[in-house]
């Protein structure tokens, strides 16, 4: 049996609302996925064609989060059933 999260993430796949759905789901789970400290300085901004863009609100965290990219991508891929393949960061 597939996990419920895998089923939920596929509901809007291939539709114009898929990106919005992914962001909404990620926002709800963000503190759990990233941890309290990291979730206070960044947020999921955009999802398009398997690429998630994360907005970083605190410039002091930019290099730290870029250095954690493989770990963060792994967490996000696991939580979304492999929906996310690329991870980008932008500063606010």
PyMOL commands that set and color helices and strands:
alter all, ss='L'
color gray80, all
select helices_A, chain A and resi 4-10+18-34+36-39+59-67+69-79
alter helices_A, ss='H'
color red, helices_A
select strands_A, chain A and resi 42-48+51-56+86-91
alter strands_A, ss='S'
color yellow, strands_A
deselect
rebuild
show_as cartoon
